[in-house]
């Protein structure tokens, strides 16, 4: 079995460690933990990760967030995969900080990356993992918040959740979307 895992974000040093780049952060954490590196390729930085007989093609689109669908469409076609074997990882303003929500399909929720992916693939039927970044911003300051750097207190909440996201990737590949959703969504909703 082979999967395409797309962590969304924006390329460039000015976007590093920002809330909008949490998808990149998940894949970078997996790479650091498992000892592999990303290489620049067409439309993305790419790595391959093997786990329990599964192959994960990991991409960090280089198209900027609002054109993420271009990279995903290209790599789905190149790897001969269908949207069911895709996992998109992105930030979500509507979820409290650190909340994880895995879904097999769904709307874009106003997320520009997902909007473009839905339009480009012409479907909403693909798995997505949303990571709550909270919504602690004043009216009219949404863009500044999303593109802002993580605060120290936020990072302390987020780091174990990013590690959990790497577990979700492995679980998706080994036990499937339904069982992975049931386990991790329930776990994420539990109060500490």
LORO-391855 format. One record per residue: residue number from 1; x, y, z of N, C-alpha, C, O in turn. Coordinates in steps of 0.1 Angstrom, whole numbers, plus 5000, padded with zeros to 4 digits. Layout:
REM LORO-391855
  num  n.px  n.py  n.pz  ca.px  ca.py  ca.pz  c.px  c.py  c.pz  o.px  o.py  o.pz
  NUM     X     Y     Z      X      Y      Z     X     Y     Z     X     Y     Z
...
This chain:
REM LORO-391855
  num  n.px  n.py  n.pz  ca.px  ca.py  ca.pz  c.px  c.py  c.pz  o.px  o.py  o.pz
    1  5008  4988  5000   5000   5000   5000  5009  5012  5000  5019  5013  5006
    2  5004  5022  4993   5011   5035   4992  5002  5047  4994  4990  5046  4991
    3  5007  5057  5001   4999   5069   5005  5007  5081  5002  5019  5082  5002
    4  5000  5092  4998   5005   5105   4997  5001  5113  5009  4989  5115  5011
    5  5011  5118  5016   5009   5126   5028  5013  5140  5025  5025  5143  5023
    6  5004  5150  5025   5007   5164   5022  5005  5172  5034  4994  5174  5039
    7  5016  5178  5039   5016   5187   5050  5016  5201  5044  5025  5205  5037
    8  5005  5209  5047   5004   5222   5041  5012  5233  5048  5013  5232  5061
    9  5016  5243  5041   5023   5254   5046  5028  5263  5035  5024  5262  5024
   10  5036  5273  5039   5041   5283   5029  5057  5281  5030  5063  5280  5041
   11  5063  5282  5018   5077   5281   5018  5084  5294  5021  5077  5305  5019
   12  5096  5294  5026   5103   5306   5029  5106  5308  5044  5097  5304  5052
   13  5117  5313  5047   5121   5315   5061  5111  5324  5069  5109  5322  5081
   14  5105  5333  5062   5096   5342   5069  5083  5335  5074  5076  5340  5083
   15  5080  5323  5069   5069   5315   5073  5072  5304  5083  5063  5298  5088
   16  5085  5302  5085   5089   5291   5094  5083  5294  5108  5083  5306  5113
   17  5079  5284  5115   5073   5284   5129  5061  5293  5130  5058  5299  5140
   18  5053  5294  5119   5041   5301   5120  5029  5291  5121  5031  5279  5118
   19  5018  5296  5125   5006   5287   5128  5002  5281  5115  4997  5269  5115
   20  5002  5288  5104   4998   5283   5091  5006  5271  5086  5002  5264  5077
   21  5019  5270  5091   5028   5260   5086  5028  5247  5095  5038  5240  5094
   22  5018  5245  5103   5018   5233   5111  5019  5220  5104  5024  5210  5109
   23  5013  5220  5091   5014   5208   5083  5029  5205  5080  5033  5193  5080
   24  5037  5215  5076   5051   5213   5074  5058  5208  5087  5066  5199  5086
   25  5054  5213  5098   5060   5210   5111  5058  5195  5114  5067  5188  5119
   26  5046  5189  5111   5044   5175   5113  5053  5167  5105  5059  5157  5110
   27  5054  5170  5092   5063   5162   5084  5078  5163  5087  5086  5154  5086
   28  5082  5175  5091   5096   5178   5096  5099  5170  5108  5110  5164  5110
   29  5089  5169  5117   5091   5161   5130  5092  5146  5127  5101  5139  5132
   30  5084  5141  5117   5085   5127   5113  5099  5124  5107  5105  5114  5110
   31  5104  5134  5099   5117   5132   5092  5128  5132  5103  5137  5124  5102
   32  5127  5141  5113   5137   5141   5123  5137  5129  5131  5148  5123  5134
   33  5125  5124  5135   5124   5112   5143  5129  5100  5136  5135  5091  5142
   34  5126  5098  5123   5129   5086   5116  5142  5087  5108  5146  5077  5102
   35  5148  5099  5108   5161   5100   5101  5161  5101  5086  5170  5095  5080
   36  5152  5107  5080   5152   5109   5066  5151  5124  5063  5149  5132  5072
   37  5154  5128  5050   5154   5142   5046  5145  5144  5034  5143  5135  5026
   38  5141  5157  5033   5133   5161   5022  5143  5166  5011  5153  5172  5014
   39  5139  5164  4998   5146   5170   4987  5137  5178  4978  5125  5174  4977
   40  5142  5188  4972   5133   5196   4963  5130  5188  4950  5139  5183  4944
   41  5117  5188  4947   5113   5182   4934  5102  5191  4928  5101  5202  4933
   42  5096  5186  4918   5086   5195   4911  5074  5197  4921  5068  5188  4926
   43  5071  5210  4923   5060   5215   4931  5061  5213  4946  5052  5216  4953
   44  5072  5207  4951   5073   5203   4965  5087  5200  4969  5096  5199  4962
   45  5088  5198  4983   5099   5191   4989  5093  5177  4992  5082  5176  4997
   46  5101  5167  4989   5095   5153   4990  5105  5144  4997  5117  5145  4996
   47  5099  5134  5004   5106   5123   5010  5098  5111  5009  5086  5111  5007
   48  5104  5099  5011   5097   5087   5011  5100  5080  5025  5112  5080  5029
   49  5090  5075  5031   5091   5069   5044  5084  5055  5043  5073  5054  5038
   50  5091  5045  5048   5085   5031   5048  5083  5027  5062  5091  5029  5071
   51  5071  5021  5064   5067   5016   5077  5058  5004  5076  5047  5005  5070
   52  5062  4993  5082   5054   4981   5082  5048  4977  5068  5037  4974  5067
   53  5057  4978  5058   5053   4974   5045  5046  4985  5037  5042  4982  5026
   54  5043  4996  5043   5036   5007   5036  5046  5017  5032  5057  5019  5038
   55  5043  5024  5021   5051   5034   5015  5044  5047  5017  5032  5049  5012
   56  5050  5057  5023   5044   5070   5025  5052  5080  5016  5064  5082  5019
   57  5046  5086  5006   5052   5097   4999  5048  5110  5006  5037  5113  5006
   58  5058  5116  5012   5055   5128   5020  5059  5141  5012  5070  5142  5006
   59  5050  5150  5011   5053   5163   5003  5049  5175  5012  5039  5175  5019
   60  5058  5185  5010   5055   5198   5015  5054  5207  5003  5064  5211  4997
   61  5042  5211  4998   5040   5218   4986  5048  5231  4986  5049  5238  4996
   62  5055  5234  4975   5062   5246   4973  5054  5256  4965  5060  5266  4960
   63  5041  5254  4964   5032   5263   4956  5026  5274  4964  5018  5281  4959
   64  5029  5275  4977   5023   5283   4986  5009  5278  4989  5003  5271  4981
   65  5004  5281  5001   4991   5275   5006  4980  5276  4996  4973  5266  4994
   66  4978  5287  4990   4966   5290   4982  4966  5282  4969  4956  5282  4962
   67  4977  5276  4965   4978   5268   4953  4982  5253  4956  4988  5247  4948
   68  4979  5249  4968   4983   5235   4973  4978  5224  4964  4985  5214  4962
   69  4967  5226  4958   4961   5216   4949  4970  5212  4937  4970  5201  4933
   70  4978  5222  4932   4986   5219   4921  4997  5208  4924  4999  5199  4917
   71  5003  5209  4936   5013   5200   4940  5007  5186  4943  5012  5176  4939
   72  4995  5186  4949   4989   5174   4953  4984  5166  4941  4986  5154  4940
   73  4977  5173  4931   4973   5167   4919  4985  5161  4911  4984  5150  4907
   74  4996  5168  4910   5007   5163   4903  5013  5150  4909  5015  5141  4902
   75  5014  5150  4923   5020   5139   4929  5010  5127  4931  5015  5115  4931
   76  4998  5130  4931   4988   5118   4930  4989  5112  4917  4990  5099  4916
   77  4990  5120  4906   4991   5114   4893  5004  5107  4891  5005  5096  4886
   78  5015  5113  4895   5029   5108   4894  5030  5094  4901  5036  5085  4896
   79  5024  5093  4913   5025   5081   4921  5013  5071  4918  5012  5060  4924
   80  5004  5075  4908   4993   5067   4904  4984  5063  4917  4980  5052  4919
   81  4981  5074  4924   4972   5072   4936  4959  5079  4934  4958  5089  4926
   82  4949  5075  4942   4936   5081   4941  4935  5090  4954  4942  5088  4963
   83  4925  5099  4954   4923   5108   4966  4921  5100  4979  4924  5105  4990
   84  4916  5088  4978   4914   5080   4990  4927  5076  4997  4927  5073  5009
   85  4938  5076  4990   4951   5073   4995  4959  5086  4998  4971  5085  4998
   86  4952  5097  5000   4958   5110   5003  4955  5113  5017  4944  5110  5022
   87  4964  5120  5024   4961   5126   5037  4967  5140  5036  4979  5142  5034
   88  4958  5150  5039   4962   5164   5039  4962  5168  5054  4953  5166  5061
   89  4973  5175  5058   4975   5179   5071  4976  5194  5071  4984  5200  5064
   90  4967  5201  5079   4966   5216   5079  4962  5221  5092  4957  5214  5101
   91  4963  5234  5093   4959   5242   5105  4944  5244  5104  4938  5243  5094
   92  4937  5247  5116   4923   5250   5116  4920  5260  5127  4922  5257  5139
   93  4916  5272  5123   4912   5282   5133  4900  5279  5141  4898  5284  5152
   94  4891  5270  5136   4878   5267   5143  4880  5257  5154  4871  5255  5162
   95  4892  5251  5155   4894   5241   5166  4903  5248  5177  4912  5255  5174
   96  4900  5245  5189   4909   5250   5200  4923  5245  5198  4926  5234  5192
   97  4933  5253  5203   4947   5250   5202  4950  5235  5206  4947  5231  5217
   98  4956  5228  5197   4961   5214   5200  4950  5204  5197  4954  5192  5199
   99  4938  5207  5194   4928   5197   5191  4931  5191  5177  4934  5199  5168
  100  4930  5178  5176   4932   5171   5164  4919  5166  5159  4912  5160  5167
  101  4917  5167  5146   4904   5162   5140  4907  5155  5127  4911  5162  5117
  102  4906  5142  5126   4908   5134   5114  4895  5131  5108  4886  5126  5115
  103  4893  5134  5095   4881   5131   5088  4884  5124  5075  4895  5127  5069
  104  4875  5115  5070   4877   5108   5057  4873  5117  5045  4877  5114  5034
  105  4866  5127  5048   4861   5136   5037  4856  5149  5044  4854  5149  5056
  106  4852  5159  5036   4846   5171   5043  4848  5184  5035  4855  5184  5025
  107  4842  5194  5040   4843   5207   5034  4856  5213  5036  4865  5208  5044
  108  4858  5225  5030   4871   5232   5032  4871  5240  5044  4882  5244  5049
  109  4859  5243  5051   4859   5251   5063  4865  5265  5062  4869  5271  5072
  110  4866  5270  5049   4871   5283   5047  4886  5283  5046  4892  5294  5045
  111  4893  5272  5047   4907   5271   5046  4912  5272  5031  4908  5264  5023
  112  4920  5282  5028   4924   5284   5014  4931  5273  5008  4929  5270  4996
  113  4939  5266  5015   4946   5254   5010  4936  5243  5006  4937  5238  4995
  114  4927  5240  5015   4916   5230   5012  4907  5234  5001  4903  5226  4993
  115  4904  5247  5000   4895   5252   4989  4902  5249  4976  4895  5244  4967
  116  4915  5252  4975   4922   5249   4962  4923  5234  4959  4922  5230  4947
  117  4926  5226  4969   4927   5212   4967  4913  5206  4963  4913  5199  4953
  118  4902  5210  4969   4889   5206   4965  4886  5209  4951  4881  5201  4943
  119  4889  5222  4947   4887   5226   4933  4895  5218  4923  4891  5214  4912
  120  4908  5216  4927   4917   5210   4917  4914  5195  4916  4915  5190  4905
  121  4911  5188  4927   4908   5174   4926  4893  5172  4922  4890  5160  4918
  122  4885  5182  4923   4871   5181   4920  4864  5171  4929  4855  5164  4925
  123  4868  5170  4942   4862   5162   4951  4865  5167  4965  4875  5174  4968
  124  4857  5163  4975   4860   5165   4989  4862  5152  4996  4864  5151  5008
  125  4863  5141  4988   4864   5127   4993  4879  5123  4994  4884  5115  4987
  126  4886  5129  5004   4899   5125   5007  4902  5128  5022  4896  5138  5027
  127  4910  5120  5029   4912   5122   5043  4920  5135  5046  4928  5139  5038
  128  4916  5142  5057   4924   5154   5061  4925  5154  5076  4916  5150  5083
  129  4936  5158  5081   4939   5159   5095  4941  5174  5098  4950  5181  5094
  130  4931  5179  5106   4931   5193   5110  4937  5195  5124  4934  5187  5133
  131  4946  5205  5125   4952   5207   5138  4948  5221  5143  4950  5231  5136
  132  4941  5221  5155   4936   5234   5160  4947  5243  5164  4956  5240  5171
  133  4946  5256  5159   4955   5266   5162  4949  5277  5171  4955  5287  5174
  134  4936  5275  5174   4929   5285   5182  4925  5297  5174  4928  5298  5162
  135  4918  5306  5181   4914   5318   5174  4915  5330  5183  4906  5339  5184
  136  4926  5331  5189   4929   5342   5199  4934  5355  5192  4945  5359  5194
  137  4925  5361  5184   4929   5373   5177  4918  5383  5176  4906  5379  5177
  138  4921  5396  5175   4911   5406   5175  4904  5407  5161  4910  5402  5151
  139  4892  5412  5160   4885   5413   5148  4894  5420  5137  4900  5430  5140
  140  4894  5414  5125   4902   5419   5114  4917  5415  5115  4924  5420  5106
  141  4921  5407  5124   4935   5404   5126  4938  5389  5123  4948  5384  5126
  142  4928  5383  5116   4930   5368   5113  4942  5365  5105  4950  5356  5109
  143  4945  5372  5095   4957   5369   5086  4970  5371  5095  4979  5362  5094
  144  4971  5381  5102   4983   5383   5111  4984  5372  5121  4995  5367  5123
  145  4973  5367  5126   4973   5356   5136  4978  5343  5129  4987  5336  5134
  146  4972  5340  5118   4975   5327   5111  4990  5327  5106  4996  5317  5107
  147  4994  5338  5102   5008   5339   5097  5018  5343  5108  5030  5345  5105
  148  5013  5344  5120   5022   5348   5131  5029  5336  5137  5025  5325  5135
  149  5040  5339  5144   5048   5329   5150  5041  5323  5162  5034  5330  5169
  150  5044  5311  5165   5039   5305   5178  5044  5311  5190  5056  5315  5191
  151  5036  5314  5200   5040   5318   5213  5046  5306  5221  5043  5295  5217
  152  5055  5309  5230   5061   5298   5238  5051  5289  5245  5052  5277  5244
  153  5040  5295  5251   5030   5286   5257  5023  5278  5247  5019  5266  5250
  154  5020  5283  5235   5014   5275   5225  5023  5263  5220  5018  5252  5218
  155  5035  5266  5219   5045   5256   5215  5045  5244  5225  5045  5232  5221
  156  5044  5247  5237   5044   5236   5248  5031  5228  5246  5032  5216  5248
  157  5020  5233  5242   5008   5226   5240  5009  5218  5227  5005  5206  5226
  158  5015  5224  5217   5015   5218   5203  5025  5207  5201  5022  5198  5194
  159  5037  5207  5207   5047   5197   5204  5043  5183  5206  5045  5175  5198
  160  5036  5180  5218   5031   5166   5219  5020  5162  5209  5019  5151  5205
  161  5013  5172  5204   5002   5170   5194  5008  5167  5181  5003  5159  5173
  162  5019  5174  5178   5026   5172   5165  5031  5158  5165  5030  5151  5155
  163  5037  5153  5176   5042   5139   5177  5030  5130  5175  5031  5119  5168
  164  5018  5133  5181   5007   5124   5179  5002  5124  5164  4998  5114  5160
  165  5004  5135  5157   5001   5135   5143  5010  5125  5135  5005  5119  5125
  166  5022  5123  5139   5031   5113   5132  5025  5099  5135  5026  5090  5127
  167  5020  5097  5147   5014   5084   5150  5001  5082  5142  4999  5071  5137
  168  4994  5092  5139   4982   5091   5131  4986  5087  5116  4979  5079  5110
  169  4996  5093  5111   5001   5089   5098  5004  5074  5097  4999  5067  5088
  170  5011  5069  5107   5014   5055   5107  5002  5046  5108  5000  5036  5102
  171  4993  5051  5117   4980   5043   5120  4972  5043  5107  4966  5032  5104
  172  4970  5054  5100   4963   5055   5088  4967  5044  5078  4959  5037  5072
  173  4980  5043  5077   4986   5033   5067  4984  5019  5072  4983  5010  5063
  174  4984  5016  5085   4984   5002   5089  4970  4997  5093  4967  4986  5090
  175  4961  5006  5099   4948   5000   5103  4936  5007  5096  4925  5004  5098
  176  4939  5017  5087   4929   5024   5079  4923  5036  5086  4925  5039  5097
  177  4916  5043  5077   4910   5056   5082  4900  5055  5092  4900  5063  5102
  178  4890  5045  5091   4879   5045   5101  4884  5042  5115  4881  5049  5124
  179  4892  5031  5116   4898   5028   5130  4907  5039  5135  4906  5042  5147
  180  4914  5045  5127   4923   5056   5131  4915  5068  5136  4918  5074  5146
  181  4904  5071  5128   4895   5082   5133  4889  5079  5146  4889  5088  5155
  182  4884  5067  5147   4877   5063   5160  4886  5065  5172  4882  5070  5182
  183  4898  5060  5170   4908   5061   5182  4913  5075  5185  4912  5080  5196
  184  4918  5082  5174   4925   5094   5177  4915  5106  5179  4918  5115  5187
  185  4904  5106  5172   4894   5117   5175  4888  5116  5189  4886  5126  5195
  186  4886  5103  5193   4881   5102   5207  4892  5106  5217  4889  5113  5227
  187  4904  5102  5215   4915   5105   5223  4917  5121  5224  4919  5126  5235
  188  4916  5127  5213   4918   5142   5212  4907  5149  5220  4909  5161  5224
  189  4895  5143  5221   4884   5150   5227  4884  5149  5242  4876  5155  5249
  190  4892  5140  5247   4893   5137   5262  4900  5149  5268  4910  5155  5263
  191  4894  5153  5280   4900   5164   5287  4912  5159  5295  4912  5148  5300
  192  4923  5167  5297   4935   5162   5304  4931  5160  5319  4940  5156  5327
